[in-house]
Amino acid sequence: MVGDDPNPGPLPHRTYATLIGGPLDGLLLDVTDWRPEEIDGGVALSTELGRWPGGRALYDPRRGELRAPGPGVMCRFHYSGDTP
């Protein structure tokens, strides 16, 4: 995630998903090398900020939401809950 970089911000040659809601709201997730089916499946991200410290925050794309082609922010992943 961009938040781990000492110089945060999207890089011009990378592709990102914006995280919406939940404990990681507003962060960017680098999905540059992800296949479309991986993006469709969403993600479970490790975090100490969720309901269970050391658990995972679940984020998924919304069905039918448009994606921008090419580099930059291409899609949004919406918070759907936490898991231990």
Backbone as ProteinMPNN parsed JSONL, in Angstrom:
{"seq_chain_A": "MVGDDPNPGPLPHRTYATLIGGPLDGLLLDVTDWRPEEIDGGVALSTELGRWPGGRALYDPRRGELRAPGPGVMCRFHYSGDTP", "coords_chain_A": {"N_chain_A": [[0.832, -1.174, 0.0], [0.335, 2.272, -0.541], [0.587, 3.794, 1.777], [2.734, 2.754, 3.218], [5.026, 3.74, 2.118], [7.788, 5.985, 2.247], [7.567, 8.279, 0.75], [4.688, 9.04, 0.122], [1.996, 8.629, -2.2], [0.449, 8.311, -5.378], [2.216, 6.606, -7.917], [3.137, 7.461, -11.233], [3.239, 5.352, -13.111], [1.903, 3.185, -12.075], [-1.001, 1.237, -11.001], [-3.966, 1.666, -9.099], [-6.292, 0.818, -6.449], [-8.716, 2.541, -4.65], [-9.36, 2.518, -1.21], [-12.408, 2.356, 0.436], [-14.16, 3.406, 3.212], [-14.286, 1.718, 6.464], [-11.394, 0.567, 8.438], [-9.18, 1.255, 6.897], [-9.758, 3.367, 5.311], [-9.489, 5.564, 2.58], [-6.871, 4.955, 1.878], [-4.556, 3.862, -0.681], [-4.383, 0.978, -2.686], [-2.024, -0.89, -4.324], [-2.612, -2.302, -7.356], [-1.406, -3.02, -9.659], [-0.251, -5.329, -10.956], [-2.304, -7.149, -10.864], [-4.658, -9.533, -12.038], [-7.8, -9.25, -13.852], [-9.76, -10.972, -12.665], [-8.73, -11.299, -10.119], [-9.019, -8.744, -9.053], [-11.789, -8.593, -9.138], [-12.387, -10.389, -7.105], [-11.88, -9.081, -4.733], [-10.286, -8.212, -1.556], [-8.514, -9.213, 1.415], [-7.108, -7.523, 3.886], [-4.385, -7.351, 6.1], [-4.477, -5.842, 9.294], [-4.018, -3.781, 12.178], [-5.965, -2.168, 12.981], [-8.613, -2.898, 12.799], [-11.638, -4.63, 13.875], [-10.64, -6.918, 15.116], [-7.543, -6.862, 16.354], [-4.675, -7.513, 14.456], [-6.114, -8.959, 12.733], [-8.03, -9.133, 9.675], [-9.133, -6.722, 7.324], [-11.874, -6.566, 5.201], [-12.32, -5.877, 1.803], [-14.118, -5.053, -1.113], [-14.846, -4.809, -4.66], [-17.597, -2.956, -6.036], [-20.36, -4.358, -7.645], [-20.848, -3.702, -11.033], [-19.709, -1.176, -10.919], [-17.82, 1.252, -12.583], [-14.544, 0.945, -14.073], [-11.483, 2.619, -14.498], [-9.383, 2.594, -17.304], [-5.849, 1.814, -17.62], [-2.931, 3.425, -16.017], [-2.914, 4.924, -12.679], [-5.629, 5.734, -10.405], [-7.811, 3.199, -10.643], [-10.082, 1.875, -9.729], [-12.506, 1.31, -7.036], [-12.44, -0.141, -3.828], [-14.703, -1.312, -1.533], [-15.34, -1.288, 1.938], [-16.271, -4.224, 3.653], [-16.357, -5.578, 6.033], [-14.794, -7.225, 8.914], [-12.423, -9.796, 9.741], [-11.134, -12.343, 11.904]], "CA_chain_A": [[0.0, 0.0, 0.0], [1.078, 3.522, -0.613], [0.827, 4.288, 3.126], [3.995, 2.236, 3.735], [6.096, 4.4, 1.391], [8.186, 7.247, 2.882], [7.109, 9.341, -0.149], [3.382, 8.535, -0.308], [1.339, 9.214, -3.358], [0.446, 7.383, -6.5], [3.276, 6.712, -8.91], [2.472, 7.599, -12.523], [3.246, 4.119, -13.909], [1.252, 2.14, -11.296], [-2.458, 1.244, -10.981], [-4.403, 1.579, -7.711], [-7.677, 0.805, -5.993], [-8.931, 3.362, -3.458], [-10.115, 1.815, -0.177], [-13.508, 3.204, 0.875], [-14.763, 2.973, 4.466], [-13.529, 0.821, 7.331], [-10.198, 1.058, 9.11], [-8.141, 1.682, 5.954], [-10.414, 4.342, 4.438], [-8.673, 6.592, 1.938], [-5.575, 4.463, 1.417], [-4.496, 3.294, -2.021], [-3.838, -0.37, -2.787], [-1.396, -1.092, -5.631], [-3.154, -3.478, -8.042], [-0.79, -2.961, -10.986], [-0.021, -6.636, -11.564], [-3.451, -8.019, -10.598], [-5.527, -9.918, -13.149], [-9.176, -8.786, -13.599], [-10.477, -11.854, -11.737], [-8.226, -11.026, -8.767], [-9.672, -7.507, -8.635], [-13.198, -8.935, -8.906], [-12.502, -11.147, -5.867], [-11.656, -8.258, -3.549], [-9.052, -8.428, -0.811], [-8.516, -9.228, 2.881], [-5.848, -6.861, 4.239], [-3.978, -7.391, 7.508], [-4.46, -4.535, 9.944], [-4.192, -3.699, 13.625], [-6.975, -1.139, 13.201], [-9.961, -3.428, 12.669], [-12.331, -5.174, 15.047], [-9.709, -7.857, 15.738], [-6.149, -6.498, 16.074], [-3.965, -8.615, 13.809], [-7.046, -9.597, 11.81], [-8.066, -8.624, 8.316], [-10.251, -5.893, 6.874], [-12.325, -7.071, 3.905], [-12.701, -4.847, 0.831], [-14.588, -5.636, -2.368], [-15.394, -3.864, -5.634], [-19.058, -3.012, -6.167], [-20.808, -4.88, -8.928], [-21.291, -2.699, -11.99], [-18.993, 0.091, -10.811], [-16.875, 1.385, -13.688], [-13.105, 0.991, -13.806], [-10.732, 3.422, -15.455], [-8.256, 1.844, -17.878], [-4.517, 2.404, -17.532], [-2.36, 3.761, -14.709], [-3.658, 5.832, -11.812], [-6.665, 5.069, -9.617], [-8.691, 2.56, -11.625], [-11.323, 1.363, -9.15], [-12.668, 1.48, -5.594], [-12.789, -1.317, -3.029], [-15.532, -0.859, -0.419], [-15.244, -2.076, 3.169], [-17.418, -5.118, 3.858], [-16.293, -6.184, 7.357], [-13.511, -7.686, 9.453], [-12.323, -11.214, 10.082], [-9.958, -12.549, 12.771]], "C_chain_A": [[0.875, 1.235, 0.0], [1.419, 4.029, 0.773], [2.127, 3.819, 3.745], [5.208, 2.944, 3.126], [6.476, 5.696, 2.102], [7.799, 8.463, 2.042], [5.748, 8.945, -0.702], [2.828, 9.296, -1.499], [1.391, 8.228, -4.502], [1.608, 7.655, -7.453], [2.631, 6.685, -10.292], [2.375, 6.31, -13.34], [2.576, 2.941, -13.193], [-0.268, 2.312, -11.347], [-2.932, 0.947, -9.563], [-5.912, 1.396, -7.575], [-7.728, 1.683, -4.745], [-9.767, 2.55, -2.477], [-11.135, 2.779, 0.421], [-14.125, 2.62, 2.148], [-13.827, 2.094, 5.286], [-12.239, 1.416, 7.857], [-9.115, 1.585, 8.17], [-8.669, 2.708, 4.95], [-9.43, 5.368, 3.898], [-7.318, 6.126, 1.453], [-5.683, 3.915, 0.003], [-3.828, 1.923, -1.954], [-3.294, -0.55, -4.199], [-1.902, -2.395, -6.232], [-2.571, -3.6, -9.452], [-0.701, -4.327, -11.654], [-1.171, -7.615, -11.336], [-4.202, -8.314, -11.889], [-6.949, -9.451, -12.833], [-9.936, -9.665, -12.607], [-9.98, -11.695, -10.298], [-8.87, -9.752, -8.219], [-11.14, -7.785, -8.314], [-13.404, -9.645, -7.576], [-12.315, -10.33, -4.605], [-10.404, -8.681, -2.803], [-9.322, -8.445, 0.692], [-7.139, -8.709, 3.316], [-5.578, -6.928, 5.733], [-3.944, -5.98, 8.073], [-4.611, -4.692, 11.454], [-5.349, -2.771, 13.978], [-8.41, -1.647, 13.16], [-10.543, -3.923, 13.983], [-11.447, -6.134, 15.83], [-8.282, -7.437, 15.391], [-5.384, -7.713, 15.553], [-4.856, -9.374, 12.841], [-6.959, -8.972, 10.427], [-9.32, -7.791, 8.078], [-10.591, -6.341, 5.457], [-12.811, -5.919, 3.031], [-13.035, -5.516, -0.493], [-15.002, -4.538, -3.342], [-16.914, -3.998, -5.653], [-19.408, -3.471, -7.571], [-21.312, -3.724, -9.803], [-20.586, -1.358, -11.907], [-17.911, 0.145, -11.891], [-15.437, 1.411, -13.199], [-12.437, 1.817, -14.891], [-9.583, 2.585, -16.01], [-6.935, 2.568, -17.628], [-4.073, 2.736, -16.129], [-3.198, 4.801, -13.969], [-4.662, 5.056, -10.991], [-7.703, 4.527, -10.591], [-10.019, 2.109, -11.054], [-11.366, 1.664, -7.654], [-13.023, 0.138, -4.978], [-13.513, -0.791, -1.789], [-15.421, -1.834, 0.747], [-16.495, -2.931, 3.343], [-17.364, -5.849, 5.209], [-14.89, -6.58, 7.75], [-13.581, -9.185, 9.699], [-11.079, -11.413, 10.949], [-8.755, -13.065, 11.996]], "O_chain_A": [[2.007, 1.224, 0.484], [2.468, 4.652, 0.94], [2.593, 4.424, 4.71], [6.325, 2.744, 3.603], [5.592, 6.442, 2.523], [7.711, 9.57, 2.573], [5.646, 8.555, -1.865], [3.165, 10.454, -1.745], [2.298, 7.398, -4.572], [1.929, 8.807, -7.747], [1.665, 5.951, -10.499], [1.492, 6.199, -14.19], [2.674, 1.808, -13.662], [-0.769, 3.384, -11.688], [-2.373, 0.08, -8.891], [-6.691, 1.764, -8.455], [-6.863, 1.571, -3.876], [-10.774, 1.958, -2.864], [-10.784, 3.876, 0.857], [-14.563, 1.47, 2.156], [-12.72, 1.77, 4.855], [-12.009, 2.62, 7.742], [-8.217, 2.299, 8.616], [-8.096, 2.891, 3.876], [-8.648, 5.96, 4.642], [-6.668, 6.834, 0.684], [-6.767, 3.549, -0.453], [-2.834, 1.737, -1.252], [-4.031, -0.38, -5.17], [-1.655, -3.471, -5.687], [-3.178, -4.213, -10.33], [-1.053, -4.453, -12.827], [-1.013, -8.808, -11.596], [-4.361, -7.434, -12.735], [-7.281, -9.271, -11.661], [-10.688, -9.143, -11.784], [-10.736, -11.933, -9.357], [-9.227, -9.696, -7.042], [-11.671, -7.269, -7.331], [-14.47, -9.527, -6.972], [-12.566, -10.83, -3.508], [-9.566, -9.411, -3.333], [-10.237, -7.78, 1.179], [-6.128, -9.386, 3.129], [-6.447, -6.597, 6.54], [-3.455, -5.047, 7.435], [-5.255, -5.625, 11.934], [-5.676, -2.608, 15.154], [-9.335, -0.892, 13.459], [-10.003, -3.663, 15.059], [-11.494, -6.167, 17.06], [-7.846, -7.632, 14.256], [-5.439, -8.796, 16.134], [-4.41, -10.325, 12.199], [-5.952, -8.367, 10.06], [-10.407, -8.108, 8.562], [-9.705, -6.48, 4.613], [-13.611, -5.091, 3.465], [-12.335, -6.423, -0.941], [-15.452, -3.47, -2.928], [-17.448, -5.055, -5.317], [-18.819, -3.023, -8.555], [-22.097, -2.886, -9.359], [-20.832, -0.483, -12.737], [-17.173, -0.822, -12.082], [-15.144, 1.834, -12.08], [-12.792, 1.719, -16.066], [-8.878, 1.929, -15.243], [-6.909, 3.785, -17.445], [-4.741, 2.383, -15.157], [-4.062, 5.461, -14.546], [-4.558, 3.833, -10.888], [-8.387, 5.288, -11.276], [-10.992, 1.969, -11.795], [-10.414, 2.192, -7.079], [-13.81, -0.625, -5.538], [-12.995, 0.072, -1.081], [-15.41, -3.051, 0.559], [-17.62, -2.451, 3.205], [-18.243, -6.661, 5.496], [-13.924, -6.317, 7.034], [-14.66, -9.76, 9.845], [-10.076, -10.727, 10.753], [-7.694, -13.287, 12.579]]}, "name": "protein", "num_of_chains": 1, "seq": "MVGDDPNPGPLPHRTYATLIGGPLDGLLLDVTDWRPEEIDGGVALSTELGRWPGGRALYDPRRGELRAPGPGVMCRFHYSGDTP"}
